[in-house]
Amino acid sequence: MGKRTIINPDTGKIISDLQEGDKIIRNSTIEFLENTKVYSEGENFVSIYNKVNFAMSKKLTGLEVQLVHFLMPHILYRSYMLGFSNGRPLTRAGVIKYTGLSNRTIDRALSKLTSLNIIGKWKSGQVIKYYANPYIFKVGGRANKTLDSMFKEWRG
């Protein structure tokens, strides 16, 4: 960025220079920040698109909806892989361990979620990794472009 100068429009005098990293904050932004509060600061969150949520819920059993809710906090930022904050994937065995549900129950539920493209299942080496569909869930504002090819068949 070249040198940027702040000039008083009434006098034409130079007030200051913008330095590398400086940002301009508008009055409307200041007002917004003063009149809003951050809730659960530092806590991760996942959004789900409203229209899709209702359509998805109509296709799932109560247990499958509960499993979706269990999986949501495990959707990793940008990659959308189901995993832990250290980057390790959440495997089928992990889902069974942490939910306390039987192998058969989890296998049926994961199979249903993958058949509906709510989550995707891909093998990486010896590990099966699960990914959340970015057309259903939102973690931050952007996602890895690879997800487009993973969920290209999804129609909502």
Number of C-alpha atoms within 10 A of each C-alpha: 6 7 8 11 12 12 13 11 8 6 8 9 10 11 10 11 12 13 12 10 6 8 8 7 8 9 9 9 11 10 10 11 11 9 8 8 9 7 7 8 7 7 6 13 14 14 11 14 12 11 10 13 13 10 11 16 13 10 13 16 12 11 12 19 17 11 17 19 11 13 17 19 16 21 26 24 19 16 19 22 23 24 21 13 12 7 11 12 20 21 15 16 10 12 19 16 12 10 11 10 12 11 14 10 13 20 15 12 19 22 15 17 22 17 12 16 22 21 25 21 18 11 9 8 7 6 12 13 19 23 25 29 21 22 17 19 20 21 21 13 7 11 16 11 10 10 19 14 8 18 18 10 9 13 8 13
